[in-house]
Amino acid sequence: MKVTLIDYGAGNVPSVERALRRLGAQVETTNGAEQIAAARCLVLPGVGHCAALICALDAHALRQPIREAIRRGTPFLGICLGLQALYESSEEAPDLSGLSILPGRVTRLPQNVKLPHMGWNTLTTTRPSRLLASIPADSYFYFAHSFAAPATGQQRAATCSHGREFIAVLEEENLCAVQFHPEKSGSAGVQVLQNFMRAAA
Amino acid sequence: MSLAHRIIPCLDTDGSRVVKGVHFEGLRDAGDPVELAARYNAEGADELVVLDIAAARDNRPTFLETIRRTAEQLAIPLTAGGGIRSLEQARAVVRAGADKITINTAAVQRPELLSELSAEFGAQAVVLAIDAKRDVNHWQVRIRGGREATPLDAAAWARRGVEMGAGEILLTSVDRDGTQSGFDIDLTAAISRAVSVPVIASGGAQVPAHFQEVFTRGCADAALAASIFHDQIQSIRALKEFLRNAGVEVRIPC
């Protein structure tokens, strides 16, 4: 199947691309609005500072095509910053607005724990999840972030906790996103990507 | 459940081959980095570090190719470094497939490099490597592979490095490195208390009890070792099972 990977220059684009190809996907990497509008299936990776992502989306005029693709029902997977960008705003870049597909604000994790939240952590599943199908409940996933979305919202499928609870997996119809890095999370991460591709097919 | 303690094998390379030696000297061949990376990925390593420790840095393209081929084997994070002195060199390493960049001597000489890397890649991708040696009542920072002393105090330098943009500290005890006599627990605990970011302990690991000690008394978030894994003295899975039985949270993949 063909997957369109939104390449705004994020560091993890090559590893996401490699992971999708290993699963047999035909991967198109692009920052072109037309390619995104025409995509069968979209993946927005991201790592680093959220201002870099938002500014790159604006520089390439990708806000509208991404929002419209999600509204039309195009299967979408956001990874790490690609999850955080779905919200209205982020404390990391208070002057910029996010894609505003979901209500709420991304905030910094509490200072009473080591930040970045870096390494392998487990999830608390809050409802049945397509992305987490056939993955053992005690599996670990790789996280690398200091900011996170609220743990609330009807899209919530699983949470994680580091200083506070936050959204780790969100799913609502065609819209999916994960705070961890499935491309770096061993076999459990590979299964998440495979589950996404199966649901999108 | 909470964040697992990470076990990180380290591949010291001369650019293309894994090498090893005591106190950075007397190097000998210890295998192919790509083969070792595949083995550690399968055995349940939580992350991999690949360093270019060659004295002559004229083989940069070779090292980038090593990073590329190593990254191909991995479904876990990859940290790369050794001789990175500029943003441009760091970009090449990231483009080759590294998730994080580690810098050491260059950061001591020009701390602003930490800020430049952090602005470009995010703090989570910037690992400040500190080689520390005990000096009466504190630990002194050493550079150039541990050979050259600096006036810096390791704890103060770690704090400064985090302020400048480092998202993680890779802390090597020069006294313990290569000795297999255990991690420097006091050093690790002191640095871990000094900073708000994760600390990777390195230098001196041999038996599973050394890891248990550095995770509990040493307050380390991760522990790094090389030869005990390369020589198959210690399997990663058996190490993690020991730690889990000792009450230390670790990830044991199925």
Interface residues (C-beta under 8 A of the other chain):
Chain A: G11 N12 P14 S15 R18 A19 V47 G48 H49 Q111 K114 L115 P116 H117 M118 G119 W120 N121 T122 P136 D138 S139 Y140 Y142 A144 H145 S146 S161 H162 H181 E183 K184 S185 G186 S187 A188 G189 V190
Chain B: M1 S2 L3 A4 R6 N41 G44 D46 A71 E72 A75 I76 P77 V94 R95 G97 D99 A119 E120 F121 G122 A123 Q124 A125 G167 E168 S196 V197 P198 D221 A222 R251 P253 C254
